[in-house]
């Protein structure tokens, strides 16, 4: 399936170089960047099979602990670099806890790790964190960034999608269950077409196709299917293959070996697919093509309801057509024509009420924001990406540069073939799939990927800094049964992961971007980590899993492009469960660079702004959490010294030093004196002083950054 055939041969049939072939080869060499991709780029590193490079030998000083260390140390030797020392146990625990769960370690967890002097002490920490339900919430969020998850449709009125949360929770569960990555791929692209062992698996497979249903909707009509398909292909390429396939929508890719024919060969898979319709301005809140999930009786009742609505909508469309025909005659003033038009309008209003009444019925079935197979068909190439300028028909197949295998005719005649597409992507012989996912996981442990352009492994993306290591990890990933948790453990038990951060000018100067991993790169906590940490330390976190958001009832939806849906639902659950819109950024999470829900976010932008500091000082959310933490400190600490010590353990995972104690005591005393001028309740004064103190510490770099 992944054969490597050259696009051009420089020999004639006789085996000798032909003049035409030699001139062609010369032109390609000179002008490869301007020629269609079908003639250039097929030898790019990312399209090649995984290399079988042996692990470098151990150095005499035995610094390396794992194979990962040996690959990294080999690059140090080649670049004449030396690493910093190892991180201390407190730093390492805080790093691991945030990396795997997005939450700080508790004081009890810190003390237990400090007291464990066994050789496998850190290995046990990694196992515990991977087994935590918080792991899936943290790493599910990384995946949701890439697939541009949102709870709204993205059309001009940004209609809410009440059942979108099912896909979000499916992803979180998949990470917690360590679902094999190849299976995760197949379920998201073609879950509705896969066999299932039982009803629960079948429902989960349906929900998984929410990945495709999450494709953006456009305009006010809601039926701009070609734009939704284009968004699907764009995200599919970046998410699973690390390729900008959408660049070939209008013409052959200018840089990579992807042709317009490749693009429309993939287009056919999704043209043959029905996407759930979440409603739009012109649909009067009517939804369609959602997939019911529940008991057979519930599903039957739901389908009956949808059939009734469909019949009424057809009647409404016919009435509108008749009304348009009468429009020109009404101007003549004929009373019969005017009365007929009024009757048509009256009946349309009646249909609207009847549809709303039907929609208000509860069949008992849930509905999934999902997809299912429609009429199977191939697609025509669209000249310059214009859907009305159709050219040649292209059979459904896979990228030519990766073999170009076609969908079997007998399958393509009756099915979209998405299950074949998913199998092709998840094939262990596909050179991109494992590399791309391994790179994403590495990126979130080290702050940057081995390939620093995680969504673009193409010619204009960055080359890997450690290509042999990338292929080594990709092969181990496949050999482990595509276990993401096993890959985490491989990475985190390496000595290079456990290096300290550094302010040493010599280290920073020799490896300023940390490309060669001579030290651990500091990173700021993500928006979700900041929010979740404040909720945890204040004892305010609601640990339950998020469910449906309290969107307005379907029959109350009147959103339009001029008055789109806008809301934010307060919650003390983890930020991964907070409602995300497409057209409006979340008022809190966006301050600290949350992912853009309108496009795939392979790597979040990182900003440092005055607004962030002002938020940490003045935002009601921060004040609420600092007040709650102040109340906790009043209960758990007997005096200022104990409370200051506990604050540092909770916020920084370290004990307070003498300077911290002196400054903290002075701060609290001065605050109490100031507050006493306007209040008399000593307990309230003490708690408010503590709240002010912890709010100042929450705004510090030590809280907001990870060593």
C-alpha positions as CSV (number, residue, x, y, z in Angstrom):
1,X,0.0,0.0,0.0
2,X,2.9,2.3,0.7
3,X,5.0,1.6,-2.3
4,X,7.8,4.0,-3.2
5,X,7.8,4.5,-7.0
6,X,9.6,7.5,-8.5
7,X,7.5,10.0,-10.3
8,X,9.9,10.5,-13.2
9,X,12.5,8.2,-14.7
10,X,15.6,9.5,-16.4
11,X,15.9,6.5,-18.6
12,X,14.4,5.5,-21.9
13,X,12.6,2.1,-22.4
14,X,16.0,0.7,-23.5
15,X,17.5,1.6,-20.1
16,X,19.7,4.3,-21.5
17,X,19.2,8.0,-20.6
18,X,17.0,9.7,-23.1
19,X,17.6,13.3,-24.1
20,X,14.0,14.3,-23.0
21,X,14.3,12.5,-19.7
22,X,17.7,14.1,-19.0
23,X,16.4,17.6,-19.7
24,X,13.3,16.9,-17.6
25,X,15.4,15.8,-14.7
26,X,17.6,18.9,-15.0
27,X,14.6,21.2,-15.1
28,X,13.1,19.4,-12.0
29,X,16.4,19.9,-10.2
30,X,16.5,23.6,-11.1
31,X,12.9,24.5,-10.6
32,X,11.5,21.9,-8.2
33,X,9.9,24.5,-6.0
34,X,7.8,25.9,-8.8
35,X,6.8,22.6,-10.4
36,X,3.6,20.7,-9.5
37,X,4.2,18.5,-6.5
38,X,3.6,15.3,-8.6
39,X,7.1,15.9,-10.0
40,X,9.0,17.0,-6.8
41,X,9.2,16.3,-3.1
42,X,8.5,12.6,-3.0
43,X,12.0,12.0,-1.5
44,X,11.3,14.3,1.5
45,X,12.2,12.6,4.7
46,X,8.7,12.4,6.1
47,X,7.5,10.2,3.3
48,X,10.2,7.6,3.8
49,X,9.7,4.4,5.8
50,X,10.8,4.4,9.5
51,X,14.5,4.0,9.6
52,X,16.1,1.1,11.4
53,X,18.9,3.0,13.0
54,X,20.5,1.1,15.9
55,X,20.7,2.7,19.3
56,X,24.0,4.6,19.9
57,X,26.4,2.8,22.2
58,X,26.8,3.8,25.8
59,X,29.4,6.5,26.6
60,X,32.2,5.6,29.0
61,X,30.8,7.9,31.7
62,X,27.5,6.0,31.6
63,X,25.4,9.2,31.8
64,X,22.6,7.7,29.7
65,X,20.0,5.6,31.4
66,X,17.7,4.7,28.5
67,X,17.9,4.4,24.7
68,X,16.4,8.0,24.5
69,X,19.3,9.3,26.5
70,X,21.8,7.6,24.1
71,X,20.3,9.3,21.1
72,X,20.3,12.7,22.8
73,X,23.9,12.2,24.1
74,X,25.1,11.4,20.6
75,X,23.9,14.8,19.4
76,X,25.6,16.5,22.4
77,X,28.8,14.8,21.3
78,X,28.4,15.9,17.7
79,X,27.7,19.5,18.7
80,X,30.3,19.6,21.6
81,X,27.6,20.2,24.2
82,X,27.2,19.2,27.8
83,X,24.0,18.9,29.9
84,X,23.1,20.5,33.2
85,X,22.6,18.4,36.3
86,X,19.5,16.5,37.3
87,X,16.4,18.2,38.8
88,X,15.7,17.8,42.5
89,X,12.9,15.6,43.6
90,X,10.4,18.4,44.3
91,X,11.0,20.0,40.9
92,X,10.7,16.6,39.2
93,X,7.4,15.7,41.0
94,X,5.8,19.1,40.2
95,X,6.9,18.7,36.5
96,X,5.6,15.2,36.2
97,X,2.3,16.0,37.9
98,X,1.5,19.0,35.7
99,X,2.7,17.1,32.6
100,X,0.4,14.1,33.1
101,X,-2.5,15.6,35.0
102,X,-2.4,19.3,34.7
103,X,-2.6,19.6,38.5
104,X,0.0,20.4,41.2
105,X,1.1,17.7,43.6
106,X,-0.3,17.8,47.1
107,X,1.9,18.3,50.1
108,X,1.3,14.7,51.2
109,X,2.3,13.5,47.7
110,X,5.5,15.5,47.9
111,X,6.4,14.2,51.3
112,X,5.7,10.6,50.3
113,X,8.0,11.0,47.2
114,X,10.8,12.6,49.3
115,X,10.6,9.7,51.7
116,X,10.8,7.0,49.0
117,X,14.5,6.3,48.3
118,X,13.8,3.2,46.3
119,X,15.4,3.0,42.7
120,X,11.9,2.9,41.2
121,X,10.4,5.8,43.2
122,X,9.9,8.0,40.2
123,X,8.6,5.1,38.1
124,X,5.9,4.5,40.7
125,X,5.0,8.2,40.5
126,X,4.6,8.0,36.8
127,X,2.4,4.9,37.1
128,X,0.2,6.6,39.7
129,X,-0.3,9.7,37.6
130,X,-1.1,7.7,34.5
131,X,-3.7,5.8,36.4
132,X,-5.4,9.0,37.6
133,X,-8.6,10.1,35.9
134,X,-7.0,13.6,35.8
135,X,-4.6,12.2,33.2
136,X,-7.3,11.8,30.5
137,X,-8.6,15.3,31.3
138,X,-5.2,16.8,30.7
139,X,-4.2,14.8,27.6
140,X,-7.7,14.8,26.2
141,X,-7.4,18.6,26.2
142,X,-4.2,18.4,24.1
143,X,-6.1,16.3,21.5
144,X,-9.1,18.7,21.6
145,X,-6.7,21.5,20.6
146,X,-5.6,19.7,17.5
147,X,-9.1,18.7,16.3
148,X,-10.4,22.2,17.1
149,X,-13.2,21.0,19.4
150,X,-16.0,23.5,20.3
151,X,-19.5,23.3,21.7
152,X,-20.9,25.5,18.9
153,X,-21.2,25.1,15.2
154,X,-19.1,28.0,13.9
155,X,-21.8,29.3,11.4
156,X,-22.6,33.0,11.3
157,X,-25.0,32.6,14.2
158,X,-22.7,30.1,16.0
159,X,-25.5,27.7,16.9
160,X,-24.9,25.7,20.1
161,X,-24.5,21.9,19.8
162,X,-25.8,20.4,23.1
163,X,-24.5,16.9,22.4
164,X,-21.0,17.9,21.4
165,X,-19.8,17.1,24.9
166,X,-20.3,13.4,24.2
167,X,-17.3,13.5,21.9
168,X,-15.2,15.5,24.4
169,X,-15.9,12.9,27.1
170,X,-15.2,10.1,24.7
171,X,-11.7,11.5,24.1
172,X,-11.0,11.9,27.8
173,X,-12.1,8.3,28.4
174,X,-10.1,7.0,25.5
175,X,-6.9,8.5,27.0
176,X,-7.7,7.2,30.4
177,X,-8.3,3.7,29.0
178,X,-5.1,3.9,27.0
179,X,-7.1,3.1,23.9
180,X,-4.6,2.0,21.2
181,X,-4.0,5.0,19.0
182,X,-4.6,3.1,15.7
183,X,-8.1,2.1,17.1
184,X,-8.7,5.7,18.2
185,X,-8.0,6.8,14.6
186,X,-10.4,4.2,13.1
187,X,-13.2,5.1,15.5
188,X,-13.0,8.8,14.9
189,X,-13.0,8.6,11.1
190,X,-15.3,5.6,10.6
191,X,-16.8,4.5,13.9
192,X,-20.2,4.2,12.4
193,X,-18.9,1.6,9.9
194,X,-16.9,-0.5,12.4
195,X,-18.2,-3.8,13.9
196,X,-18.9,-3.7,17.6
197,X,-18.9,-6.4,20.2
198,X,-21.9,-5.0,22.1
199,X,-24.3,-2.0,22.2
200,X,-22.0,0.1,24.4
201,X,-19.2,-0.3,22.0
202,X,-21.5,0.6,19.1
203,X,-22.7,3.8,20.8
204,X,-19.1,4.7,21.6
205,X,-18.1,4.2,18.0
206,X,-20.9,6.5,16.9
207,X,-19.9,9.2,19.3
208,X,-16.3,8.9,18.1
209,X,-17.3,10.2,14.7
210,X,-18.0,13.5,16.5
211,X,-14.5,14.2,15.3
212,X,-15.9,14.6,11.7
213,X,-19.1,16.3,12.9
214,X,-17.0,18.9,14.6
215,X,-16.0,20.3,11.2
216,X,-16.9,23.9,10.9
217,X,-20.2,25.1,9.6
218,X,-20.5,28.3,7.6
219,X,-22.9,31.0,6.5
220,X,-26.6,31.4,7.5
221,X,-28.1,28.6,5.5
222,X,-26.2,25.8,7.1
223,X,-26.0,23.7,3.9
224,X,-22.6,24.8,2.6
225,X,-21.4,21.2,2.7
226,X,-18.4,21.8,0.4
227,X,-16.9,24.3,3.0
228,X,-17.5,21.8,5.8
229,X,-15.8,19.0,3.8
230,X,-12.9,21.3,3.0
231,X,-12.4,21.9,6.7
232,X,-12.6,18.2,7.4
233,X,-9.8,17.5,4.9
234,X,-7.7,20.3,6.2
235,X,-8.0,19.0,9.8
236,X,-7.6,15.3,8.8
237,X,-4.3,16.1,7.1
238,X,-2.8,18.1,9.9
239,X,-4.1,15.9,12.8
240,X,-3.1,12.5,11.6
241,X,-0.5,13.0,8.9
242,X,1.1,16.3,9.7
243,X,0.4,17.5,6.1
244,X,-1.2,20.7,4.8
245,X,-3.4,18.8,2.3
246,X,-5.8,21.7,1.9
247,X,-3.1,23.6,0.0
248,X,-4.0,21.3,-3.0
249,X,-7.7,22.4,-3.1
250,X,-7.2,24.9,-5.9
251,X,-4.0,23.5,-7.6
252,X,-1.2,21.0,-7.1
253,X,0.6,21.7,-3.8
254,X,3.4,24.2,-4.4
255,X,5.8,22.5,-2.0
256,X,4.7,19.0,-1.1
257,X,4.0,15.9,-3.2
258,X,0.2,16.3,-3.0
259,X,-1.8,17.0,-6.2
260,X,-5.3,18.4,-6.7
261,X,-6.3,15.0,-7.8
262,X,-5.1,13.7,-4.4
263,X,-7.3,16.3,-2.7
264,X,-10.5,15.4,-4.6
265,X,-9.8,11.7,-4.2
266,X,-10.1,12.3,-0.5
267,X,-13.0,14.7,-1.0
268,X,-15.1,11.8,-2.3
269,X,-14.9,10.0,1.1
270,X,-16.6,12.9,2.8
271,X,-18.9,13.8,0.0
272,X,-20.4,10.3,0.6
273,X,-20.9,11.1,4.2
274,X,-23.9,12.8,6.0
275,X,-22.9,15.3,8.7
276,X,-25.3,16.1,11.5
277,X,-26.9,19.6,11.0
278,X,-26.9,21.6,14.2
279,X,-29.3,24.3,13.0
280,X,-28.7,27.8,11.5
281,X,-30.3,31.1,11.2
282,X,-32.5,30.1,8.2
283,X,-33.5,26.7,9.7
284,X,-35.6,28.2,12.5
285,X,-33.7,26.1,15.0
286,X,-34.6,22.9,13.2
287,X,-31.8,20.3,13.4
288,X,-31.3,17.1,11.3
289,X,-29.2,14.1,10.7
290,X,-28.1,13.6,14.3
291,X,-27.7,9.9,15.2
292,X,-30.0,8.6,18.0
293,X,-28.4,6.5,20.7
294,X,-30.5,4.5,23.2
295,X,-32.7,1.5,23.4
296,X,-34.3,0.2,20.2
297,X,-37.7,1.6,21.3
298,X,-36.1,5.0,22.0
299,X,-34.3,5.1,18.7
300,X,-37.5,4.2,16.9
301,X,-39.5,6.9,18.6
302,X,-36.8,9.5,17.7
303,X,-36.7,8.4,14.1
304,X,-40.5,8.7,13.9
305,X,-40.2,12.3,15.2
306,X,-37.6,13.1,12.7
307,X,-39.7,11.6,9.9
308,X,-42.6,13.8,10.9
309,X,-40.4,16.9,11.0
310,X,-39.0,16.0,7.6
311,X,-42.4,15.7,6.1
312,X,-43.5,19.1,7.5
313,X,-40.3,20.8,6.2
314,X,-41.0,19.4,2.7
315,X,-44.5,20.9,3.0
316,X,-43.1,24.2,4.1
317,X,-40.6,24.3,1.2
318,X,-43.5,23.6,-1.2
319,X,-45.6,26.4,0.3
320,X,-42.7,28.8,0.0
321,X,-42.3,27.9,-3.6
322,X,-46.0,28.5,-4.2
323,X,-45.8,31.8,-2.4
324,X,-42.9,33.0,-4.6
325,X,-45.0,32.2,-7.7
326,X,-47.8,34.4,-6.4
327,X,-45.5,37.3,-5.5
328,X,-45.8,39.0,-9.0
329,X,-49.6,38.5,-9.1
330,X,-50.2,40.1,-5.7
331,X,-49.2,43.5,-7.0
332,X,-52.3,43.4,-9.3
333,X,-54.6,43.6,-6.3
334,X,-56.6,40.5,-7.0
335,X,-58.4,39.7,-3.7
336,X,-58.3,36.0,-4.4
337,X,-54.6,36.0,-5.0
338,X,-54.0,38.1,-1.8
339,X,-56.2,35.7,0.2
340,X,-54.3,32.7,-1.2
341,X,-51.0,34.2,-0.2
342,X,-52.2,34.9,3.3
343,X,-53.4,31.3,3.6
344,X,-50.0,30.0,2.5
345,X,-48.3,32.2,5.1
346,X,-50.7,31.1,7.8
347,X,-50.0,27.5,7.1
348,X,-46.3,28.1,7.2
349,X,-46.7,29.6,10.7
350,X,-48.8,26.6,11.7
351,X,-46.0,24.3,10.5
352,X,-43.5,26.2,12.6
353,X,-45.6,25.7,15.7
354,X,-46.2,22.0,15.0
355,X,-42.5,21.4,14.3
356,X,-41.6,23.0,17.7
357,X,-44.2,20.9,19.4
358,X,-42.8,17.7,17.9
359,X,-39.3,18.8,18.8
360,X,-40.3,19.3,22.4
361,X,-41.3,15.6,22.7
362,X,-38.8,13.5,24.6
363,X,-38.3,10.1,22.9
364,X,-35.9,9.1,25.6
365,X,-33.1,8.7,23.1
366,X,-30.0,10.8,23.2
367,X,-28.6,12.1,20.0
368,X,-24.9,12.2,19.0
369,X,-23.3,14.9,17.0
370,X,-22.0,12.4,14.5
371,X,-21.9,11.3,10.9
372,X,-23.2,8.4,8.8
373,X,-22.9,7.1,5.3
374,X,-24.8,8.9,2.6
375,X,-25.0,8.2,-1.2
376,X,-21.6,6.8,-2.2
377,X,-20.0,8.8,-5.0
378,X,-16.6,10.1,-6.2
379,X,-15.9,13.7,-6.6
380,X,-14.8,15.9,-9.5
381,X,-11.7,18.1,-9.4
382,X,-12.9,21.7,-8.9
383,X,-11.0,24.1,-11.0
384,X,-9.3,26.7,-8.8
385,X,-11.3,25.3,-5.9
386,X,-14.6,26.6,-7.4
387,X,-17.3,24.1,-6.8
388,X,-19.2,25.1,-10.0
389,X,-16.1,24.6,-12.2
390,X,-16.0,20.8,-12.3
391,X,-13.4,18.9,-14.2
392,X,-12.4,15.2,-14.3
393,X,-13.9,12.7,-11.9
394,X,-11.4,11.2,-9.4
395,X,-11.9,7.8,-7.9
396,X,-11.6,7.7,-4.1
397,X,-8.1,6.7,-3.2
398,X,-5.2,7.7,-0.9
399,X,-2.2,10.0,-1.5
400,X,-0.1,9.0,-4.4
401,X,3.1,9.8,-2.6
402,X,2.2,7.2,0.0
403,X,1.2,4.5,-2.4
404,X,-2.1,5.9,-3.9
405,X,-4.1,2.7,-3.4
406,X,-7.6,3.0,-4.6
407,X,-10.8,2.2,-2.8
408,X,-12.0,-1.2,-4.1
409,X,-14.9,-0.6,-6.7
410,X,-17.2,-3.0,-5.0
411,X,-16.8,-1.0,-1.7
412,X,-17.0,2.4,-3.3
413,X,-20.3,1.5,-5.0
414,X,-22.2,1.1,-1.8
415,X,-20.1,2.8,0.9
416,X,-18.2,6.0,1.6
417,X,-15.1,3.9,2.3
418,X,-14.2,5.9,5.3
419,X,-13.3,2.6,7.1
420,X,-10.7,1.9,4.4
421,X,-9.4,5.5,4.7
422,X,-9.1,5.1,8.5
423,X,-7.3,1.8,8.0
424,X,-4.9,3.3,5.6
425,X,-4.0,6.2,8.0
426,X,-3.6,3.8,10.9
427,X,-1.5,1.3,9.0
428,X,1.8,0.7,10.8
429,X,3.5,1.0,7.3
430,X,2.2,4.6,7.0
431,X,5.4,6.5,7.7
432,X,3.7,9.6,8.9
433,X,1.0,8.5,11.4
434,X,3.3,7.2,14.3
435,X,5.8,10.0,13.7
436,X,3.2,12.7,14.0
437,X,1.7,11.4,17.2
438,X,5.0,10.6,18.9
439,X,6.1,14.1,18.1
440,X,3.0,15.6,19.7
441,X,3.6,13.6,22.9
442,X,7.2,14.6,23.0
443,X,6.3,18.2,22.4
444,X,4.0,18.3,25.5
445,X,6.8,16.9,27.7
446,X,9.7,19.0,26.5
447,X,7.9,22.2,25.4
448,X,8.7,21.6,21.7
449,X,8.6,18.7,19.3
450,X,11.5,16.9,17.7
451,X,9.8,18.4,14.7
452,X,8.9,22.0,15.9
453,X,6.1,22.3,13.4
454,X,3.8,19.6,14.7
455,X,1.0,20.1,12.1
456,X,3.4,20.3,9.2
457,X,5.9,17.6,8.4
458,X,6.0,18.7,4.8
459,X,8.8,20.4,2.9
460,X,8.1,23.8,4.5
461,X,7.9,22.4,8.0
462,X,11.0,22.1,10.1
463,X,13.2,19.0,9.8
464,X,13.6,16.9,12.9
465,X,16.4,17.8,15.3
466,X,16.8,14.1,16.2
467,X,15.5,12.1,13.2
468,X,16.8,8.7,14.4
469,X,15.3,9.2,17.9
470,X,11.9,10.2,16.3
471,X,11.9,7.0,14.2
472,X,13.1,4.9,17.2
473,X,10.2,6.2,19.3
474,X,7.7,5.8,16.4
475,X,8.7,2.1,16.0
476,X,8.5,1.5,19.8
477,X,5.1,3.1,19.7
478,X,3.8,0.8,17.1
479,X,5.5,-2.3,18.7
480,X,3.8,-1.4,22.0
481,X,0.4,-1.8,20.4
482,X,0.1,1.9,19.9
483,X,0.0,2.5,23.7
484,X,0.2,6.2,24.5
485,X,0.8,5.5,28.2
486,X,3.8,3.3,27.4
487,X,5.3,6.1,25.3
488,X,4.8,8.6,28.2
489,X,6.7,6.2,30.5
490,X,9.5,5.7,28.0
491,X,10.0,9.4,27.8
492,X,9.6,10.3,31.4
493,X,12.0,7.6,32.8
494,X,14.7,8.9,30.5
495,X,17.4,11.0,32.3
496,X,17.1,13.8,29.7
497,X,13.5,14.4,30.9
498,X,14.7,14.6,34.4
499,X,17.3,17.4,33.8
500,X,17.1,20.6,35.7
501,X,16.2,24.0,34.2
502,X,19.1,26.4,33.9
503,X,20.0,30.1,34.0
504,X,23.6,29.4,33.3
505,X,24.6,31.7,30.4
506,X,27.1,29.1,29.2
507,X,24.3,26.5,28.8
508,X,21.8,28.9,27.4
509,X,24.3,30.4,25.0
510,X,25.3,27.1,23.6
511,X,21.8,25.8,23.2
512,X,19.5,28.9,23.3
513,X,16.4,27.2,21.9
514,X,17.1,23.9,23.8
515,X,17.1,22.2,20.4
516,X,19.6,19.7,21.7
517,X,18.0,19.2,25.1
518,X,20.9,20.2,27.3
519,X,18.5,21.4,30.0
520,X,14.8,21.4,30.7
521,X,12.9,24.3,29.1
522,X,10.8,26.3,31.4
523,X,7.2,26.7,30.3
524,X,4.3,28.8,31.5
525,X,1.3,26.8,32.7
526,X,-1.5,26.6,30.2
527,X,-4.8,28.5,30.7
528,X,-6.5,25.3,31.9
529,X,-3.6,24.5,34.3
530,X,-3.8,27.9,35.9
531,X,-7.5,27.8,36.4
532,X,-7.5,24.2,37.6
533,X,-4.6,24.8,40.0
534,X,-6.4,27.7,41.7
535,X,-9.5,25.5,42.1
536,X,-7.5,22.7,43.6
537,X,-5.5,24.6,46.1
538,X,-8.6,26.5,47.3
539,X,-10.5,23.2,47.7
540,X,-13.1,24.5,45.3
541,X,-12.7,22.0,42.5
542,X,-15.8,20.0,41.5
543,X,-14.2,16.7,40.5
544,X,-17.2,15.4,38.6
545,X,-17.1,14.9,34.8
546,X,-18.7,17.7,32.8
547,X,-22.0,16.8,31.0
548,X,-24.3,18.8,28.7
549,X,-24.2,22.6,29.0
550,X,-27.5,24.4,29.9
551,X,-28.1,25.7,26.4
552,X,-31.4,27.3,25.5
553,X,-34.1,24.7,24.5
554,X,-34.2,23.9,20.8
555,X,-37.6,25.6,20.3
556,X,-36.2,28.8,21.8
557,X,-33.3,29.2,19.5
558,X,-33.6,32.4,17.5
559,X,-29.9,33.2,16.8
560,X,-28.8,35.1,13.7
561,X,-25.6,36.5,12.2
562,X,-26.6,39.8,13.8
563,X,-27.5,38.3,17.1
564,X,-25.3,35.1,17.4
565,X,-25.3,32.8,20.3
566,X,-23.0,34.1,23.1
567,X,-22.7,32.8,26.6
568,X,-20.4,31.4,29.2
569,X,-21.5,29.0,31.9
570,X,-19.7,29.4,35.3
571,X,-18.4,26.1,36.7
572,X,-15.9,24.9,39.3
573,X,-15.3,21.8,37.2
574,X,-12.0,21.4,35.4
575,X,-11.5,23.9,32.6
576,X,-11.6,21.1,30.0
577,X,-15.3,20.9,30.7
578,X,-16.0,24.6,30.3
579,X,-18.1,25.6,27.3
580,X,-16.0,26.6,24.3
581,X,-17.4,28.7,21.4
582,X,-16.1,29.1,17.9
583,X,-17.0,32.8,17.3
584,X,-16.2,34.1,20.7
585,X,-13.2,33.4,22.9
586,X,-13.7,32.3,26.4
587,X,-13.4,35.4,28.7
588,X,-11.0,33.8,31.1
589,X,-9.1,31.1,29.2
590,X,-8.3,33.3,26.2
591,X,-6.2,35.6,28.4
592,X,-3.6,32.8,28.8
593,X,-3.6,31.7,25.1
594,X,-6.2,29.0,25.0
595,X,-6.5,27.1,21.7
596,X,-8.3,28.7,18.7
597,X,-11.5,26.6,18.2
598,X,-11.7,27.6,14.5
599,X,-8.6,25.8,13.4
600,X,-6.3,23.0,14.4
601,X,-3.9,24.2,17.1
602,X,-0.8,22.0,17.0
603,X,1.1,24.4,19.3
604,X,-0.4,27.2,21.3
605,X,0.9,30.7,20.9
606,X,2.6,32.1,24.0
607,X,2.1,35.7,25.0
608,X,3.1,37.8,27.9
609,X,0.8,40.7,28.4
610,X,-0.2,43.3,31.0
611,X,-3.7,41.9,30.9
612,X,-2.5,38.6,32.4
613,X,-1.1,40.4,35.4
614,X,-4.2,42.6,35.8
615,X,-6.3,39.4,35.6
616,X,-4.3,37.8,38.4
617,X,-4.8,40.9,40.6
618,X,-8.4,41.9,39.8
619,X,-10.4,39.2,38.2
620,X,-13.5,38.0,40.2
621,X,-12.5,34.4,39.6
622,X,-9.1,34.9,41.1
623,X,-10.6,36.8,44.1
624,X,-13.0,34.0,44.7
625,X,-10.3,31.3,44.7
626,X,-7.9,33.4,46.8
627,X,-10.7,34.0,49.4
628,X,-11.4,30.2,49.5
629,X,-7.7,29.5,49.9
630,X,-7.6,32.1,52.7
631,X,-10.4,30.2,54.4
632,X,-8.6,26.9,54.0
633,X,-5.4,28.4,55.5
634,X,-7.3,29.7,58.5
635,X,-8.6,26.2,59.2
636,X,-5.3,24.3,58.6
637,X,-2.8,26.7,60.0
638,X,-2.5,27.8,63.6
639,X,-0.5,31.0,63.0
640,X,1.1,33.1,60.3
641,X,4.2,30.9,60.1
642,X,2.2,27.7,59.5
643,X,-0.1,29.4,57.0
644,X,2.8,30.9,55.0
645,X,4.6,27.5,54.9
646,X,1.4,25.7,53.7
647,X,0.8,28.4,51.1
648,X,4.3,27.8,49.6
649,X,3.8,24.0,49.6
650,X,0.4,24.3,47.9
651,X,1.4,27.0,45.3
652,X,5.1,26.2,44.7
653,X,5.6,22.6,45.9
654,X,8.5,23.8,48.1
655,X,9.0,24.9,51.7
656,X,9.1,28.5,52.6
657,X,12.6,29.8,53.3
658,X,13.5,32.5,55.9
659,X,13.0,35.3,53.4
660,X,9.6,34.0,52.5
661,X,8.6,33.8,56.2
662,X,9.9,37.3,56.9
663,X,8.2,38.9,53.9
664,X,5.0,37.0,54.4
665,X,4.7,37.9,58.1
666,X,5.3,41.5,57.3
667,X,2.8,41.5,54.5
668,X,0.0,39.9,56.6
669,X,0.6,42.3,59.5
670,X,0.4,45.4,57.4
671,X,-2.7,44.1,55.6
672,X,-4.5,43.4,58.9
673,X,-3.6,46.9,60.1
674,X,-5.0,48.4,57.0
675,X,-8.2,46.3,57.1
676,X,-8.8,47.0,60.8
677,X,-9.5,50.7,59.9
678,X,-12.7,49.7,58.2
679,X,-13.7,46.4,59.8
680,X,-13.9,44.9,63.3
681,X,-14.3,41.1,62.8
682,X,-10.8,39.8,63.5
683,X,-11.4,36.4,61.8
684,X,-12.7,38.1,58.7
685,X,-9.8,40.6,58.7
686,X,-7.3,37.7,59.0
687,X,-8.9,35.7,56.2
688,X,-9.0,38.8,53.9
689,X,-5.3,39.5,54.6
690,X,-4.5,35.9,53.7
691,X,-6.5,36.1,50.5
692,X,-4.6,39.2,49.5
693,X,-1.3,37.4,50.3
694,X,-2.1,34.3,48.3
695,X,-3.4,36.4,45.4
696,X,0.0,38.1,45.2
697,X,1.8,34.8,45.1
698,X,-0.6,33.4,42.5
699,X,0.5,36.2,40.2
700,X,4.1,35.3,40.6
701,X,6.3,33.6,38.0
702,X,7.0,30.8,40.4
703,X,3.3,29.8,40.4
704,X,2.7,30.4,36.7
705,X,5.8,28.7,35.4
706,X,7.0,25.2,35.5
707,X,10.7,24.3,36.0
